[in-house]
Amino acid sequence: MLEDLKKLEKLINSELTSKVQKSIIENLELLIEINEEDLIDVVQFLKSNEKCKFRQLIDIAGVDYPDQEKRFRLVYLFLSHENNNRIKISINFESNQIINSLTKIFPSANWMEREVFDMYGIKFKNHPDLRRILTDYGFKGHPLRKDFPLTGFNEVRYSEKDKKVIYEPVKLEQNYRNFDFESPWEGTSYIKEINKIEKDGKKN
């Protein structure tokens, strides 16, 4: 298995010399890093080349590094059933860049790219239907960006008065602002105080 991956790595590096920035084998999977403008060419090669045969797109995963110049990373996971190999393609890019869609090569990329767009706000060029897939139509922001507030911007509830679902800005009640995050196994502060009073009472 490892020998097959080494041969595959050598083949890809020789055929895609100018496009592969880095390649590494970890956990019996080959990872290659490329520039975002080479994505289509590399994916087409991996799918069509008879020695590669990566004909199934498993997933597209996003990563956010808000402090870096190239803020986002996309990792594409492919599987070759014929050769029983897996490969990952990694691209890094700036937040304002638009990435080429893989839907014409792998139709299954349609929903995966919509999910990445919904969660991270990453846009894809030539996508047939780029709209939200996990959040609601009126949702603001992108939940997996690391600058997105933990509680979100809005909350949704059904209004008996208006007889419809309404959106409201998130309001934290005062008792949640002083929430005790200690482990329940150790006991929260007020329980500790009660236990201390009970112990002192028994001693007296």
MODELLER restraints for C-alpha pairs under 7 A, 6 or more apart:
rsr = mdl.restraints
at = mdl.atoms
rsr.add(forms.Gaussian(group=physical.xy_distance, feature=features.Distance(at['CA:2:A'], at['CA:28:A']), mean=6.37, stdev=0.5))
rsr.add(forms.Gaussian(group=physical.xy_distance, feature=features.Distance(at['CA:5:A'], at['CA:30:A']), mean=6.79, stdev=0.5))
rsr.add(forms.Gaussian(group=physical.xy_distance, feature=features.Distance(at['CA:13:A'], at['CA:20:A']), mean=6.52, stdev=0.5))
rsr.add(forms.Gaussian(group=physical.xy_distance, feature=features.Distance(at['CA:19:A'], at['CA:34:A']), mean=5.98, stdev=0.5))
rsr.add(forms.Gaussian(group=physical.xy_distance, feature=features.Distance(at['CA:19:A'], at['CA:38:A']), mean=6.44, stdev=0.5))
rsr.add(forms.Gaussian(group=physical.xy_distance, feature=features.Distance(at['CA:20:A'], at['CA:32:A']), mean=6.56, stdev=0.5))
rsr.add(forms.Gaussian(group=physical.xy_distance, feature=features.Distance(at['CA:20:A'], at['CA:33:A']), mean=6.05, stdev=0.5))
rsr.add(forms.Gaussian(group=physical.xy_distance, feature=features.Distance(at['CA:20:A'], at['CA:34:A']), mean=5.11, stdev=0.5))
rsr.add(forms.Gaussian(group=physical.xy_distance, feature=features.Distance(at['CA:21:A'], at['CA:33:A']), mean=5.44, stdev=0.5))
rsr.add(forms.Gaussian(group=physical.xy_distance, feature=features.Distance(at['CA:21:A'], at['CA:34:A']), mean=5.41, stdev=0.5))
rsr.add(forms.Gaussian(group=physical.xy_distance, feature=features.Distance(at['CA:22:A'], at['CA:32:A']), mean=5.64, stdev=0.5))
rsr.add(forms.Gaussian(group=physical.xy_distance, feature=features.Distance(at['CA:22:A'], at['CA:33:A']), mean=5.14, stdev=0.5))
rsr.add(forms.Gaussian(group=physical.xy_distance, feature=features.Distance(at['CA:23:A'], at['CA:31:A']), mean=5.58, stdev=0.5))
rsr.add(forms.Gaussian(group=physical.xy_distance, feature=features.Distance(at['CA:23:A'], at['CA:32:A']), mean=4.34, stdev=0.5))
rsr.add(forms.Gaussian(group=physical.xy_distance, feature=features.Distance(at['CA:23:A'], at['CA:33:A']), mean=6.41, stdev=0.5))
rsr.add(forms.Gaussian(group=physical.xy_distance, feature=features.Distance(at['CA:24:A'], at['CA:30:A']), mean=5.87, stdev=0.5))
rsr.add(forms.Gaussian(group=physical.xy_distance, feature=features.Distance(at['CA:24:A'], at['CA:31:A']), mean=5.32, stdev=0.5))
rsr.add(forms.Gaussian(group=physical.xy_distance, feature=features.Distance(at['CA:24:A'], at['CA:32:A']), mean=6.60, stdev=0.5))
rsr.add(forms.Gaussian(group=physical.xy_distance, feature=features.Distance(at['CA:25:A'], at['CA:31:A']), mean=6.18, stdev=0.5))
rsr.add(forms.Gaussian(group=physical.xy_distance, feature=features.Distance(at['CA:29:A'], at['CA:86:A']), mean=5.46, stdev=0.5))
rsr.add(forms.Gaussian(group=physical.xy_distance, feature=features.Distance(at['CA:29:A'], at['CA:87:A']), mean=5.68, stdev=0.5))
rsr.add(forms.Gaussian(group=physical.xy_distance, feature=features.Distance(at['CA:30:A'], at['CA:86:A']), mean=6.67, stdev=0.5))
rsr.add(forms.Gaussian(group=physical.xy_distance, feature=features.Distance(at['CA:30:A'], at['CA:87:A']), mean=4.78, stdev=0.5))
rsr.add(forms.Gaussian(group=physical.xy_distance, feature=features.Distance(at['CA:30:A'], at['CA:88:A']), mean=6.18, stdev=0.5))
rsr.add(forms.Gaussian(group=physical.xy_distance, feature=features.Distance(at['CA:31:A'], at['CA:87:A']), mean=5.84, stdev=0.5))
rsr.add(forms.Gaussian(group=physical.xy_distance, feature=features.Distance(at['CA:31:A'], at['CA:88:A']), mean=4.64, stdev=0.5))
rsr.add(forms.Gaussian(group=physical.xy_distance, feature=features.Distance(at['CA:31:A'], at['CA:89:A']), mean=5.91, stdev=0.5))
rsr.add(forms.Gaussian(group=physical.xy_distance, feature=features.Distance(at['CA:32:A'], at['CA:88:A']), mean=6.32, stdev=0.5))
rsr.add(forms.Gaussian(group=physical.xy_distance, feature=features.Distance(at['CA:32:A'], at['CA:89:A']), mean=5.11, stdev=0.5))
rsr.add(forms.Gaussian(group=physical.xy_distance, feature=features.Distance(at['CA:32:A'], at['CA:90:A']), mean=6.22, stdev=0.5))
rsr.add(forms.Gaussian(group=physical.xy_distance, feature=features.Distance(at['CA:33:A'], at['CA:89:A']), mean=5.88, stdev=0.5))
rsr.add(forms.Gaussian(group=physical.xy_distance, feature=features.Distance(at['CA:33:A'], at['CA:90:A']), mean=4.72, stdev=0.5))
rsr.add(forms.Gaussian(group=physical.xy_distance, feature=features.Distance(at['CA:33:A'], at['CA:91:A']), mean=5.97, stdev=0.5))
rsr.add(forms.Gaussian(group=physical.xy_distance, feature=features.Distance(at['CA:34:A'], at['CA:90:A']), mean=6.34, stdev=0.5))
rsr.add(forms.Gaussian(group=physical.xy_distance, feature=features.Distance(at['CA:34:A'], at['CA:91:A']), mean=5.55, stdev=0.5))
rsr.add(forms.Gaussian(group=physical.xy_distance, feature=features.Distance(at['CA:35:A'], at['CA:91:A']), mean=5.81, stdev=0.5))
rsr.add(forms.Gaussian(group=physical.xy_distance, feature=features.Distance(at['CA:36:A'], at['CA:91:A']), mean=5.61, stdev=0.5))
rsr.add(forms.Gaussian(group=physical.xy_distance, feature=features.Distance(at['CA:36:A'], at['CA:92:A']), mean=7.00, stdev=0.5))
rsr.add(forms.Gaussian(group=physical.xy_distance, feature=features.Distance(at['CA:36:A'], at['CA:93:A']), mean=6.94, stdev=0.5))
rsr.add(forms.Gaussian(group=physical.xy_distance, feature=features.Distance(at['CA:36:A'], at['CA:99:A']), mean=6.81, stdev=0.5))
rsr.add(forms.Gaussian(group=physical.xy_distance, feature=features.Distance(at['CA:46:A'], at['CA:52:A']), mean=5.53, stdev=0.5))
rsr.add(forms.Gaussian(group=physical.xy_distance, feature=features.Distance(at['CA:46:A'], at['CA:53:A']), mean=6.22, stdev=0.5))
rsr.add(forms.Gaussian(group=physical.xy_distance, feature=features.Distance(at['CA:46:A'], at['CA:54:A']), mean=5.56, stdev=0.5))
rsr.add(forms.Gaussian(group=physical.xy_distance, feature=features.Distance(at['CA:47:A'], at['CA:53:A']), mean=5.02, stdev=0.5))
rsr.add(forms.Gaussian(group=physical.xy_distance, feature=features.Distance(at['CA:47:A'], at['CA:54:A']), mean=4.65, stdev=0.5))
rsr.add(forms.Gaussian(group=physical.xy_distance, feature=features.Distance(at['CA:47:A'], at['CA:55:A']), mean=5.19, stdev=0.5))
rsr.add(forms.Gaussian(group=physical.xy_distance, feature=features.Distance(at['CA:53:A'], at['CA:80:A']), mean=5.51, stdev=0.5))
rsr.add(forms.Gaussian(group=physical.xy_distance, feature=features.Distance(at['CA:53:A'], at['CA:82:A']), mean=7.00, stdev=0.5))
rsr.add(forms.Gaussian(group=physical.xy_distance, feature=features.Distance(at['CA:54:A'], at['CA:78:A']), mean=5.92, stdev=0.5))
rsr.add(forms.Gaussian(group=physical.xy_distance, feature=features.Distance(at['CA:54:A'], at['CA:79:A']), mean=5.27, stdev=0.5))
rsr.add(forms.Gaussian(group=physical.xy_distance, feature=features.Distance(at['CA:54:A'], at['CA:80:A']), mean=4.23, stdev=0.5))
rsr.add(forms.Gaussian(group=physical.xy_distance, feature=features.Distance(at['CA:55:A'], at['CA:79:A']), mean=6.58, stdev=0.5))
rsr.add(forms.Gaussian(group=physical.xy_distance, feature=features.Distance(at['CA:55:A'], at['CA:80:A']), mean=5.91, stdev=0.5))
rsr.add(forms.Gaussian(group=physical.xy_distance, feature=features.Distance(at['CA:56:A'], at['CA:78:A']), mean=5.66, stdev=0.5))
rsr.add(forms.Gaussian(group=physical.xy_distance, feature=features.Distance(at['CA:56:A'], at['CA:79:A']), mean=5.25, stdev=0.5))
rsr.add(forms.Gaussian(group=physical.xy_distance, feature=features.Distance(at['CA:56:A'], at['CA:80:A']), mean=6.66, stdev=0.5))
rsr.add(forms.Gaussian(group=physical.xy_distance, feature=features.Distance(at['CA:57:A'], at['CA:77:A']), mean=6.10, stdev=0.5))
rsr.add(forms.Gaussian(group=physical.xy_distance, feature=features.Distance(at['CA:57:A'], at['CA:78:A']), mean=4.65, stdev=0.5))
rsr.add(forms.Gaussian(group=physical.xy_distance, feature=features.Distance(at['CA:57:A'], at['CA:79:A']), mean=6.55, stdev=0.5))
rsr.add(forms.Gaussian(group=physical.xy_distance, feature=features.Distance(at['CA:57:A'], at['CA:106:A']), mean=6.79, stdev=0.5))
rsr.add(forms.Gaussian(group=physical.xy_distance, feature=features.Distance(at['CA:58:A'], at['CA:77:A']), mean=5.31, stdev=0.5))
rsr.add(forms.Gaussian(group=physical.xy_distance, feature=features.Distance(at['CA:58:A'], at['CA:78:A']), mean=5.41, stdev=0.5))
rsr.add(forms.Gaussian(group=physical.xy_distance, feature=features.Distance(at['CA:58:A'], at['CA:79:A']), mean=6.69, stdev=0.5))
rsr.add(forms.Gaussian(group=physical.xy_distance, feature=features.Distance(at['CA:59:A'], at['CA:76:A']), mean=6.09, stdev=0.5))
rsr.add(forms.Gaussian(group=physical.xy_distance, feature=features.Distance(at['CA:59:A'], at['CA:77:A']), mean=5.34, stdev=0.5))
rsr.add(forms.Gaussian(group=physical.xy_distance, feature=features.Distance(at['CA:59:A'], at['CA:112:A']), mean=6.78, stdev=0.5))
rsr.add(forms.Gaussian(group=physical.xy_distance, feature=features.Distance(at['CA:60:A'], at['CA:74:A']), mean=6.79, stdev=0.5))
rsr.add(forms.Gaussian(group=physical.xy_distance, feature=features.Distance(at['CA:60:A'], at['CA:75:A']), mean=5.74, stdev=0.5))
rsr.add(forms.Gaussian(group=physical.xy_distance, feature=features.Distance(at['CA:60:A'], at['CA:76:A']), mean=4.69, stdev=0.5))
rsr.add(forms.Gaussian(group=physical.xy_distance, feature=features.Distance(at['CA:60:A'], at['CA:77:A']), mean=6.41, stdev=0.5))
rsr.add(forms.Gaussian(group=physical.xy_distance, feature=features.Distance(at['CA:60:A'], at['CA:112:A']), mean=6.06, stdev=0.5))
rsr.add(forms.Gaussian(group=physical.xy_distance, feature=features.Distance(at['CA:61:A'], at['CA:74:A']), mean=5.69, stdev=0.5))
rsr.add(forms.Gaussian(group=physical.xy_distance, feature=features.Distance(at['CA:61:A'], at['CA:75:A']), mean=5.12, stdev=0.5))
rsr.add(forms.Gaussian(group=physical.xy_distance, feature=features.Distance(at['CA:61:A'], at['CA:76:A']), mean=6.56, stdev=0.5))
rsr.add(forms.Gaussian(group=physical.xy_distance, feature=features.Distance(at['CA:62:A'], at['CA:73:A']), mean=5.77, stdev=0.5))
rsr.add(forms.Gaussian(group=physical.xy_distance, feature=features.Distance(at['CA:62:A'], at['CA:74:A']), mean=4.69, stdev=0.5))
rsr.add(forms.Gaussian(group=physical.xy_distance, feature=features.Distance(at['CA:62:A'], at['CA:75:A']), mean=6.44, stdev=0.5))
rsr.add(forms.Gaussian(group=physical.xy_distance, feature=features.Distance(at['CA:62:A'], at['CA:116:A']), mean=6.45, stdev=0.5))
rsr.add(forms.Gaussian(group=physical.xy_distance, feature=features.Distance(at['CA:63:A'], at['CA:72:A']), mean=5.76, stdev=0.5))
rsr.add(forms.Gaussian(group=physical.xy_distance, feature=features.Distance(at['CA:63:A'], at['CA:73:A']), mean=5.05, stdev=0.5))
rsr.add(forms.Gaussian(group=physical.xy_distance, feature=features.Distance(at['CA:63:A'], at['CA:74:A']), mean=6.44, stdev=0.5))
rsr.add(forms.Gaussian(group=physical.xy_distance, feature=features.Distance(at['CA:64:A'], at['CA:71:A']), mean=5.94, stdev=0.5))
rsr.add(forms.Gaussian(group=physical.xy_distance, feature=features.Distance(at['CA:64:A'], at['CA:72:A']), mean=4.86, stdev=0.5))
rsr.add(forms.Gaussian(group=physical.xy_distance, feature=features.Distance(at['CA:64:A'], at['CA:73:A']), mean=6.59, stdev=0.5))
rsr.add(forms.Gaussian(group=physical.xy_distance, feature=features.Distance(at['CA:64:A'], at['CA:145:A']), mean=6.18, stdev=0.5))
rsr.add(forms.Gaussian(group=physical.xy_distance, feature=features.Distance(at['CA:64:A'], at['CA:146:A']), mean=6.65, stdev=0.5))
rsr.add(forms.Gaussian(group=physical.xy_distance, feature=features.Distance(at['CA:65:A'], at['CA:71:A']), mean=4.79, stdev=0.5))
rsr.add(forms.Gaussian(group=physical.xy_distance, feature=features.Distance(at['CA:65:A'], at['CA:72:A']), mean=6.02, stdev=0.5))
rsr.add(forms.Gaussian(group=physical.xy_distance, feature=features.Distance(at['CA:66:A'], at['CA:146:A']), mean=6.80, stdev=0.5))
rsr.add(forms.Gaussian(group=physical.xy_distance, feature=features.Distance(at['CA:69:A'], at['CA:94:A']), mean=6.45, stdev=0.5))
rsr.add(forms.Gaussian(group=physical.xy_distance, feature=features.Distance(at['CA:70:A'], at['CA:92:A']), mean=5.99, stdev=0.5))
rsr.add(forms.Gaussian(group=physical.xy_distance, feature=features.Distance(at['CA:70:A'], at['CA:93:A']), mean=4.67, stdev=0.5))
rsr.add(forms.Gaussian(group=physical.xy_distance, feature=features.Distance(at['CA:70:A'], at['CA:94:A']), mean=4.21, stdev=0.5))
rsr.add(forms.Gaussian(group=physical.xy_distance, feature=features.Distance(at['CA:71:A'], at['CA:93:A']), mean=6.35, stdev=0.5))
rsr.add(forms.Gaussian(group=physical.xy_distance, feature=features.Distance(at['CA:71:A'], at['CA:94:A']), mean=5.25, stdev=0.5))
rsr.add(forms.Gaussian(group=physical.xy_distance, feature=features.Distance(at['CA:71:A'], at['CA:95:A']), mean=5.82, stdev=0.5))
rsr.add(forms.Gaussian(group=physical.xy_distance, feature=features.Distance(at['CA:72:A'], at['CA:92:A']), mean=5.80, stdev=0.5))
rsr.add(forms.Gaussian(group=physical.xy_distance, feature=features.Distance(at['CA:72:A'], at['CA:93:A']), mean=5.56, stdev=0.5))
rsr.add(forms.Gaussian(group=physical.xy_distance, feature=features.Distance(at['CA:72:A'], at['CA:94:A']), mean=6.25, stdev=0.5))
rsr.add(forms.Gaussian(group=physical.xy_distance, feature=features.Distance(at['CA:72:A'], at['CA:95:A']), mean=6.41, stdev=0.5))
rsr.add(forms.Gaussian(group=physical.xy_distance, feature=features.Distance(at['CA:73:A'], at['CA:90:A']), mean=6.84, stdev=0.5))
rsr.add(forms.Gaussian(group=physical.xy_distance, feature=features.Distance(at['CA:73:A'], at['CA:91:A']), mean=5.56, stdev=0.5))
rsr.add(forms.Gaussian(group=physical.xy_distance, feature=features.Distance(at['CA:73:A'], at['CA:92:A']), mean=4.45, stdev=0.5))
rsr.add(forms.Gaussian(group=physical.xy_distance, feature=features.Distance(at['CA:73:A'], at['CA:93:A']), mean=6.45, stdev=0.5))
rsr.add(forms.Gaussian(group=physical.xy_distance, feature=features.Distance(at['CA:74:A'], at['CA:90:A']), mean=5.75, stdev=0.5))
rsr.add(forms.Gaussian(group=physical.xy_distance, feature=features.Distance(at['CA:74:A'], at['CA:91:A']), mean=5.46, stdev=0.5))
rsr.add(forms.Gaussian(group=physical.xy_distance, feature=features.Distance(at['CA:74:A'], at['CA:92:A']), mean=6.70, stdev=0.5))
rsr.add(forms.Gaussian(group=physical.xy_distance, feature=features.Distance(at['CA:75:A'], at['CA:88:A']), mean=6.40, stdev=0.5))
rsr.add(forms.Gaussian(group=physical.xy_distance, feature=features.Distance(at['CA:75:A'], at['CA:89:A']), mean=5.50, stdev=0.5))
rsr.add(forms.Gaussian(group=physical.xy_distance, feature=features.Distance(at['CA:75:A'], at['CA:90:A']), mean=4.51, stdev=0.5))
rsr.add(forms.Gaussian(group=physical.xy_distance, feature=features.Distance(at['CA:75:A'], at['CA:91:A']), mean=6.68, stdev=0.5))
rsr.add(forms.Gaussian(group=physical.xy_distance, feature=features.Distance(at['CA:76:A'], at['CA:88:A']), mean=5.42, stdev=0.5))
rsr.add(forms.Gaussian(group=physical.xy_distance, feature=features.Distance(at['CA:76:A'], at['CA:89:A']), mean=5.01, stdev=0.5))
rsr.add(forms.Gaussian(group=physical.xy_distance, feature=features.Distance(at['CA:76:A'], at['CA:90:A']), mean=6.51, stdev=0.5))
rsr.add(forms.Gaussian(group=physical.xy_distance, feature=features.Distance(at['CA:77:A'], at['CA:87:A']), mean=5.99, stdev=0.5))
rsr.add(forms.Gaussian(group=physical.xy_distance, feature=features.Distance(at['CA:77:A'], at['CA:88:A']), mean=4.62, stdev=0.5))
rsr.add(forms.Gaussian(group=physical.xy_distance, feature=features.Distance(at['CA:77:A'], at['CA:89:A']), mean=6.67, stdev=0.5))
rsr.add(forms.Gaussian(group=physical.xy_distance, feature=features.Distance(at['CA:78:A'], at['CA:86:A']), mean=5.73, stdev=0.5))
rsr.add(forms.Gaussian(group=physical.xy_distance, feature=features.Distance(at['CA:78:A'], at['CA:87:A']), mean=5.35, stdev=0.5))
rsr.add(forms.Gaussian(group=physical.xy_distance, feature=features.Distance(at['CA:78:A'], at['CA:88:A']), mean=6.30, stdev=0.5))
rsr.add(forms.Gaussian(group=physical.xy_distance, feature=features.Distance(at['CA:79:A'], at['CA:85:A']), mean=5.98, stdev=0.5))
rsr.add(forms.Gaussian(group=physical.xy_distance, feature=features.Distance(at['CA:79:A'], at['CA:86:A']), mean=4.65, stdev=0.5))
rsr.add(forms.Gaussian(group=physical.xy_distance, feature=features.Distance(at['CA:79:A'], at['CA:87:A']), mean=6.61, stdev=0.5))
rsr.add(forms.Gaussian(group=physical.xy_distance, feature=features.Distance(at['CA:80:A'], at['CA:86:A']), mean=6.31, stdev=0.5))
rsr.add(forms.Gaussian(group=physical.xy_distance, feature=features.Distance(at['CA:98:A'], at['CA:123:A']), mean=5.19, stdev=0.5))
rsr.add(forms.Gaussian(group=physical.xy_distance, feature=features.Distance(at['CA:98:A'], at['CA:124:A']), mean=5.46, stdev=0.5))
rsr.add(forms.Gaussian(group=physical.xy_distance, feature=features.Distance(at['CA:98:A'], at['CA:125:A']), mean=6.09, stdev=0.5))
rsr.add(forms.Gaussian(group=physical.xy_distance, feature=features.Distance(at['CA:99:A'], at['CA:123:A']), mean=6.35, stdev=0.5))
rsr.add(forms.Gaussian(group=physical.xy_distance, feature=features.Distance(at['CA:99:A'], at['CA:124:A']), mean=4.75, stdev=0.5))
rsr.add(forms.Gaussian(group=physical.xy_distance, feature=features.Distance(at['CA:99:A'], at['CA:125:A']), mean=5.82, stdev=0.5))
rsr.add(forms.Gaussian(group=physical.xy_distance, feature=features.Distance(at['CA:100:A'], at['CA:124:A']), mean=5.43, stdev=0.5))
rsr.add(forms.Gaussian(group=physical.xy_distance, feature=features.Distance(at['CA:100:A'], at['CA:125:A']), mean=4.78, stdev=0.5))
rsr.add(forms.Gaussian(group=physical.xy_distance, feature=features.Distance(at['CA:100:A'], at['CA:126:A']), mean=6.90, stdev=0.5))
rsr.add(forms.Gaussian(group=physical.xy_distance, feature=features.Distance(at['CA:101:A'], at['CA:124:A']), mean=5.21, stdev=0.5))
rsr.add(forms.Gaussian(group=physical.xy_distance, feature=features.Distance(at['CA:101:A'], at['CA:125:A']), mean=5.50, stdev=0.5))
rsr.add(forms.Gaussian(group=physical.xy_distance, feature=features.Distance(at['CA:101:A'], at['CA:126:A']), mean=5.94, stdev=0.5))
rsr.add(forms.Gaussian(group=physical.xy_distance, feature=features.Distance(at['CA:101:A'], at['CA:127:A']), mean=5.59, stdev=0.5))
rsr.add(forms.Gaussian(group=physical.xy_distance, feature=features.Distance(at['CA:102:A'], at['CA:109:A']), mean=5.98, stdev=0.5))
rsr.add(forms.Gaussian(group=physical.xy_distance, feature=features.Distance(at['CA:103:A'], at['CA:109:A']), mean=5.17, stdev=0.5))
rsr.add(forms.Gaussian(group=physical.xy_distance, feature=features.Distance(at['CA:103:A'], at['CA:110:A']), mean=5.60, stdev=0.5))
rsr.add(forms.Gaussian(group=physical.xy_distance, feature=features.Distance(at['CA:103:A'], at['CA:127:A']), mean=6.74, stdev=0.5))
rsr.add(forms.Gaussian(group=physical.xy_distance, feature=features.Distance(at['CA:114:A'], at['CA:130:A']), mean=5.71, stdev=0.5))
rsr.add(forms.Gaussian(group=physical.xy_distance, feature=features.Distance(at['CA:114:A'], at['CA:131:A']), mean=6.13, stdev=0.5))
rsr.add(forms.Gaussian(group=physical.xy_distance, feature=features.Distance(at['CA:114:A'], at['CA:132:A']), mean=6.20, stdev=0.5))
rsr.add(forms.Gaussian(group=physical.xy_distance, feature=features.Distance(at['CA:114:A'], at['CA:133:A']), mean=6.15, stdev=0.5))
rsr.add(forms.Gaussian(group=physical.xy_distance, feature=features.Distance(at['CA:115:A'], at['CA:133:A']), mean=5.96, stdev=0.5))
rsr.add(forms.Gaussian(group=physical.xy_distance, feature=features.Distance(at['CA:115:A'], at['CA:134:A']), mean=6.79, stdev=0.5))
rsr.add(forms.Gaussian(group=physical.xy_distance, feature=features.Distance(at['CA:116:A'], at['CA:122:A']), mean=6.40, stdev=0.5))
rsr.add(forms.Gaussian(group=physical.xy_distance, feature=features.Distance(at['CA:117:A'], at['CA:123:A']), mean=5.81, stdev=0.5))
rsr.add(forms.Gaussian(group=physical.xy_distance, feature=features.Distance(at['CA:118:A'], at['CA:132:A']), mean=4.97, stdev=0.5))
rsr.add(forms.Gaussian(group=physical.xy_distance, feature=features.Distance(at['CA:118:A'], at['CA:133:A']), mean=6.52, stdev=0.5))
rsr.add(forms.Gaussian(group=physical.xy_distance, feature=features.Distance(at['CA:118:A'], at['CA:134:A']), mean=6.85, stdev=0.5))
rsr.add(forms.Gaussian(group=physical.xy_distance, feature=features.Distance(at['CA:118:A'], at['CA:142:A']), mean=6.12, stdev=0.5))
rsr.add(forms.Gaussian(group=physical.xy_distance, feature=features.Distance(at['CA:119:A'], at['CA:142:A']), mean=4.81, stdev=0.5))
rsr.add(forms.Gaussian(group=physical.xy_distance, feature=features.Distance(at['CA:119:A'], at['CA:143:A']), mean=5.30, stdev=0.5))
rsr.add(forms.Gaussian(group=physical.xy_distance, feature=features.Distance(at['CA:119:A'], at['CA:144:A']), mean=5.19, stdev=0.5))
rsr.add(forms.Gaussian(group=physical.xy_distance, feature=features.Distance(at['CA:120:A'], at['CA:142:A']), mean=5.20, stdev=0.5))
rsr.add(forms.Gaussian(group=physical.xy_distance, feature=features.Distance(at['CA:120:A'], at['CA:143:A']), mean=6.92, stdev=0.5))
rsr.add(forms.Gaussian(group=physical.xy_distance, feature=features.Distance(at['CA:120:A'], at['CA:144:A']), mean=5.67, stdev=0.5))
rsr.add(forms.Gaussian(group=physical.xy_distance, feature=features.Distance(at['CA:120:A'], at['CA:145:A']), mean=5.52, stdev=0.5))
rsr.add(forms.Gaussian(group=physical.xy_distance, feature=features.Distance(at['CA:121:A'], at['CA:142:A']), mean=5.92, stdev=0.5))
rsr.add(forms.Gaussian(group=physical.xy_distance, feature=features.Distance(at['CA:142:A'], at['CA:148:A']), mean=6.77, stdev=0.5))
rsr.add(forms.Gaussian(group=physical.xy_distance, feature=features.Distance(at['CA:153:A'], at['CA:169:A']), mean=5.95, stdev=0.5))
rsr.add(forms.Gaussian(group=physical.xy_distance, feature=features.Distance(at['CA:153:A'], at['CA:170:A']), mean=5.88, stdev=0.5))
rsr.add(forms.Gaussian(group=physical.xy_distance, feature=features.Distance(at['CA:154:A'], at['CA:167:A']), mean=6.16, stdev=0.5))
rsr.add(forms.Gaussian(group=physical.xy_distance, feature=features.Distance(at['CA:154:A'], at['CA:168:A']), mean=5.33, stdev=0.5))
rsr.add(forms.Gaussian(group=physical.xy_distance, feature=features.Distance(at['CA:154:A'], at['CA:169:A']), mean=4.38, stdev=0.5))
rsr.add(forms.Gaussian(group=physical.xy_distance, feature=features.Distance(at['CA:154:A'], at['CA:170:A']), mean=5.04, stdev=0.5))
rsr.add(forms.Gaussian(group=physical.xy_distance, feature=features.Distance(at['CA:155:A'], at['CA:167:A']), mean=5.72, stdev=0.5))
rsr.add(forms.Gaussian(group=physical.xy_distance, feature=features.Distance(at['CA:155:A'], at['CA:168:A']), mean=5.40, stdev=0.5))
rsr.add(forms.Gaussian(group=physical.xy_distance, feature=features.Distance(at['CA:155:A'], at['CA:169:A']), mean=6.18, stdev=0.5))
rsr.add(forms.Gaussian(group=physical.xy_distance, feature=features.Distance(at['CA:155:A'], at['CA:170:A']), mean=5.59, stdev=0.5))
rsr.add(forms.Gaussian(group=physical.xy_distance, feature=features.Distance(at['CA:156:A'], at['CA:165:A']), mean=6.83, stdev=0.5))
rsr.add(forms.Gaussian(group=physical.xy_distance, feature=features.Distance(at['CA:156:A'], at['CA:166:A']), mean=5.84, stdev=0.5))
rsr.add(forms.Gaussian(group=physical.xy_distance, feature=features.Distance(at['CA:156:A'], at['CA:167:A']), mean=4.80, stdev=0.5))
rsr.add(forms.Gaussian(group=physical.xy_distance, feature=features.Distance(at['CA:156:A'], at['CA:168:A']), mean=6.55, stdev=0.5))
rsr.add(forms.Gaussian(group=physical.xy_distance, feature=features.Distance(at['CA:157:A'], at['CA:165:A']), mean=5.59, stdev=0.5))
rsr.add(forms.Gaussian(group=physical.xy_distance, feature=features.Distance(at['CA:157:A'], at['CA:166:A']), mean=5.70, stdev=0.5))
rsr.add(forms.Gaussian(group=physical.xy_distance, feature=features.Distance(at['CA:157:A'], at['CA:167:A']), mean=6.77, stdev=0.5))
rsr.add(forms.Gaussian(group=physical.xy_distance, feature=features.Distance(at['CA:158:A'], at['CA:164:A']), mean=5.66, stdev=0.5))
rsr.add(forms.Gaussian(group=physical.xy_distance, feature=features.Distance(at['CA:158:A'], at['CA:165:A']), mean=4.27, stdev=0.5))
rsr.add(forms.Gaussian(group=physical.xy_distance, feature=features.Distance(at['CA:158:A'], at['CA:166:A']), mean=6.12, stdev=0.5))
rsr.add(forms.Gaussian(group=physical.xy_distance, feature=features.Distance(at['CA:159:A'], at['CA:165:A']), mean=6.03, stdev=0.5))
rsr.add(forms.Gaussian(group=physical.xy_distance, feature=features.Distance(at['CA:159:A'], at['CA:166:A']), mean=6.54, stdev=0.5))
rsr.add(forms.Gaussian(group=physical.xy_distance, feature=features.Distance(at['CA:180:A'], at['CA:188:A']), mean=6.55, stdev=0.5))
rsr.add(forms.Gaussian(group=physical.xy_distance, feature=features.Distance(at['CA:182:A'], at['CA:188:A']), mean=5.90, stdev=0.5))
